[in-house]
Amino acid sequence: MIDLATWNLSVPVGNPPYTVETAKLVKGFKDQYFHSDTGTLFFWSPVTGSRTENAKYPRTELRETYSNGKLRNWFYPDADNSLRATLAVNQVPSSGKLVIGQIHAYDSQKPMVKLEYQYKTKTQTGNIVAKVRMHPDDAEGRVITLATGIQLDQQFSYLIHLSPGGALGISAASYQWASNISATWRNKQLYFKAGVYVQDNTGYTSEGAKVTFSKLDIDHDK
C-alpha cells in the first residue's frame, strides 16, 4: 500500500476546486477522480474540470503535507530531498501532455521542476520530459528529454532528487540527468507534488488524463 499520510489531494470539481485533507485521504477517500482501494493510486482529470487559482489547466494532484495535515514546505539545504514513483499513463488528452511530478515553489506560479509525459499520436508512444527552472525567476524552464518510446499502460519509474548542496538529479525509465541549480533557490520554500496535472483545457467531458501509481514515496533525509 502507498502511504498517503503526508499528502492532501486537489480534485477538479467545485469553485475553487475541492481539497481532500490528509486525514480524509488516509481513511480511504475515493471518488470518480481518485481512489486507492486496489493498493495503487488511480488519478483521473478531465479537460473540463475546474482549475485552481491562476492555473490554466485542471488537476487531480497530491500535494505534500505533514501527517497532521499542515502544508509542508521545505528549504532544500535542510535535507536530502527525493520523490520516487512508479506509474503507468493510461489515457492522454488531445494535447498528449500531462505533468506527473513536480518540485513546486510556495506562493509562486513558477515551479522548479515539472516532469511531463508527452504522447505522440504518430508513434503511439510518449516521451518523458523534465522542465527545470535553474533560477526562481526564469520565465520558462529548461527542457530535457529524459526518455522516449514509453507506451500507454507501460509501467515506468521516476526519481526527482535535490541534495542539500543544490545538486538536482532527475531519472525516468532508466535515463538520468543532473545539474546544479542556482543558489538563489535556497531561500525559496519548496514542496513535492504528484498525480495528474493535465496540460489541456478544451474538449469533451470524456477527454483527459488517467494515471495509475503503484509506488510513491517522499524522503527528506537529514
C-alpha positions as CSV (number, residue, x, y, z in Angstrom):
1,M,0.0,0.0,0.0
2,I,1.1,3.5,-0.7
3,D,1.3,5.7,2.4
4,L,-0.9,8.8,2.0
5,A,-0.2,10.2,5.4
6,T,1.9,13.1,4.0
7,W,-0.3,14.3,1.2
8,N,-3.5,16.2,0.5
9,L,-5.4,16.0,-2.8
10,S,-6.8,18.6,-5.1
11,V,-9.7,17.3,-7.3
12,P,-11.1,19.3,-10.3
13,V,-14.6,19.9,-9.0
14,G,-16.1,22.9,-7.3
15,N,-15.0,26.6,-7.3
16,P,-12.4,26.8,-6.0
17,P,-11.6,23.1,-6.6
18,Y,-12.0,20.8,-3.6
19,T,-9.1,19.8,-1.4
20,V,-9.2,16.4,0.3
21,E,-7.4,16.8,3.6
22,T,-4.8,14.3,4.7
23,A,-6.9,12.7,7.4
24,K,-9.7,12.0,5.0
25,L,-7.3,10.7,2.3
26,V,-5.8,8.2,4.8
27,K,-9.2,6.9,5.7
28,G,-9.7,5.8,2.1
29,F,-11.3,8.7,0.3
30,K,-12.5,7.8,-3.2
31,D,-14.5,9.4,-6.0
32,Q,-14.6,9.4,-9.8
33,Y,-11.2,11.3,-9.9
34,F,-9.2,9.3,-7.4
35,H,-9.1,6.0,-5.5
36,S,-6.6,3.9,-3.6
37,D,-8.6,0.8,-2.7
38,T,-6.7,-1.5,-5.0
39,G,-3.3,-0.8,-3.4
40,T,-2.5,1.5,-6.3
41,L,-3.4,5.2,-6.7
42,F,-5.7,6.0,-9.6
43,F,-5.9,9.6,-10.9
44,W,-8.4,11.0,-13.5
45,S,-8.5,14.6,-14.6
46,P,-10.9,15.6,-17.4
47,V,-10.0,18.6,-19.5
48,T,-13.3,20.2,-18.5
49,G,-12.5,20.0,-14.7
50,S,-12.3,23.2,-12.5
51,R,-9.0,24.8,-12.1
52,T,-7.0,26.0,-9.1
53,E,-6.4,29.8,-8.8
54,N,-4.1,31.1,-11.5
55,A,-3.8,27.7,-13.2
56,K,-4.6,27.2,-16.9
57,Y,-5.4,23.5,-16.6
58,P,-7.3,21.1,-14.3
59,R,-5.6,18.7,-12.0
60,T,-6.1,15.7,-9.7
61,E,-2.9,16.0,-7.8
62,L,-1.3,15.2,-4.5
63,R,0.4,18.0,-2.5
64,E,3.0,17.4,0.2
65,T,1.8,17.8,3.9
66,Y,2.8,16.9,7.4
67,S,0.9,13.9,9.0
68,N,-1.3,16.4,10.8
69,G,-2.5,17.8,7.5
70,K,-0.5,21.1,7.7
71,L,1.1,22.1,4.4
72,R,4.8,21.0,4.3
73,N,7.2,23.5,2.7
74,W,10.9,23.0,2.9
75,F,14.3,24.6,2.1
76,Y,16.5,22.4,0.1
77,P,19.7,22.9,2.2
78,D,18.0,21.4,5.2
79,A,17.8,17.8,4.0
80,D,18.4,15.4,1.2
81,N,15.1,15.5,-0.7
82,S,13.6,12.9,-3.0
83,L,10.4,12.0,-4.7
84,R,10.1,8.4,-6.1
85,A,7.3,7.0,-8.1
86,T,6.4,4.0,-10.3
87,L,3.4,4.5,-12.6
88,A,1.7,4.0,-15.9
89,V,-0.1,6.6,-18.0
90,N,-3.4,5.1,-19.1
91,Q,-5.0,7.9,-21.1
92,V,-3.9,11.3,-22.5
93,P,-5.8,14.4,-23.7
94,S,-5.7,15.6,-27.3
95,S,-2.6,17.7,-26.4
96,G,-0.9,14.5,-25.4
97,K,0.6,16.2,-22.3
98,L,0.3,15.8,-18.6
99,V,2.5,16.6,-15.6
100,I,3.2,13.5,-13.3
101,G,5.6,15.0,-10.7
102,Q,6.8,18.4,-9.5
103,I,9.0,20.4,-7.2
104,H,6.8,23.4,-6.7
105,A,7.6,26.8,-5.0
106,Y,5.3,28.1,-2.3
107,D,3.3,31.2,-3.3
108,S,4.7,31.1,-6.8
109,Q,3.4,30.2,-10.3
110,K,6.9,29.1,-11.3
111,P,7.8,25.5,-10.2
112,M,11.4,24.4,-10.1
113,V,10.7,21.1,-11.8
114,K,7.8,19.8,-13.9
115,L,8.1,16.2,-15.1
116,E,5.8,15.6,-18.1
117,Y,4.6,12.7,-20.2
118,Q,4.2,13.8,-23.8
119,Y,2.4,11.4,-26.1
120,K,2.9,11.4,-29.9
121,T,0.0,10.1,-31.9
122,K,2.2,9.4,-34.9
123,T,4.4,6.9,-33.0
124,Q,1.8,5.9,-30.4
125,T,4.4,6.3,-27.7
126,G,5.4,9.1,-25.2
127,N,8.5,11.0,-24.2
128,I,9.3,11.8,-20.6
129,V,10.4,15.4,-20.4
130,A,11.7,17.5,-17.5
131,K,11.2,21.3,-17.4
132,V,13.6,22.8,-15.0
133,R,14.0,26.4,-13.8
134,M,17.6,26.8,-12.9
135,H,16.7,30.2,-11.3
136,P,13.5,31.0,-9.5
137,D,12.8,34.0,-11.8
138,D,13.3,32.1,-15.1
139,A,10.3,32.7,-17.3
140,E,10.5,29.3,-18.9
141,G,12.1,26.1,-17.7
142,R,15.0,24.4,-19.4
143,V,13.6,21.4,-21.4
144,I,15.3,18.0,-21.0
145,T,14.0,14.9,-22.8
146,L,14.8,12.0,-20.4
147,A,13.2,9.0,-22.2
148,T,11.4,8.2,-25.4
149,G,9.2,5.3,-26.6
150,I,7.1,4.9,-23.5
151,Q,3.7,3.4,-24.4
152,L,0.4,3.9,-22.8
153,D,-0.2,1.5,-19.9
154,Q,3.6,0.8,-19.8
155,Q,4.9,1.0,-16.2
156,F,8.0,3.1,-15.6
157,S,9.7,4.8,-12.6
158,Y,11.0,8.2,-11.9
159,L,13.1,9.9,-9.2
160,I,13.4,13.6,-8.5
161,H,16.3,14.3,-6.1
162,L,17.6,17.6,-4.7
163,S,20.6,17.5,-2.4
164,P,21.4,19.9,0.4
165,G,24.2,21.3,-1.9
166,G,21.8,22.1,-4.7
167,A,22.5,19.1,-7.0
168,L,19.4,18.3,-8.9
169,G,19.0,14.8,-10.4
170,I,16.1,13.5,-12.4
171,S,15.8,10.0,-13.7
172,A,13.0,8.3,-15.6
173,A,12.7,5.0,-17.3
174,S,16.4,4.3,-16.5
175,Y,17.6,7.5,-18.1
176,Q,19.3,10.2,-16.0
177,W,20.0,13.9,-16.0
178,A,21.8,16.0,-13.4
179,S,22.9,19.6,-12.8
180,N,23.4,22.2,-10.1
181,I,20.6,24.7,-9.6
182,S,21.2,28.3,-8.7
183,A,21.8,29.1,-5.0
184,T,19.1,31.7,-5.3
185,W,16.7,28.8,-4.8
186,R,17.9,28.2,-1.3
187,N,15.6,30.8,0.3
188,K,12.5,29.6,-1.5
189,Q,10.0,27.3,0.2
190,L,9.5,24.1,-1.9
191,Y,7.2,21.1,-1.9
192,F,6.6,18.0,-3.9
193,K,3.5,17.2,-6.0
194,A,2.5,14.1,-7.8
195,G,-0.5,12.8,-9.8
196,V,-2.1,14.2,-12.9
197,Y,-1.9,17.9,-14.0
198,V,-3.4,17.7,-17.4
199,Q,-2.0,20.1,-19.9
200,D,-5.2,20.7,-21.8
201,N,-8.5,22.5,-21.1
202,T,-10.7,22.0,-24.1
203,G,-12.7,19.0,-25.3
204,Y,-15.4,16.7,-24.2
205,T,-16.0,15.6,-20.6
206,S,-14.6,12.2,-21.5
207,E,-11.3,13.7,-22.6
208,G,-8.5,14.0,-20.1
209,A,-5.6,12.1,-18.4
210,K,-5.6,8.9,-16.4
211,V,-2.6,7.6,-14.5
212,T,-2.1,4.7,-12.1
213,F,0.7,4.9,-9.5
214,S,1.9,1.6,-7.9
215,K,4.7,3.3,-5.8
216,L,5.0,6.8,-4.4
217,D,7.4,7.9,-1.7
218,I,8.9,11.1,-0.3
219,D,12.1,11.3,1.7
220,H,13.7,14.2,3.5
221,D,16.8,12.7,5.0
222,K,18.7,14.8,7.5
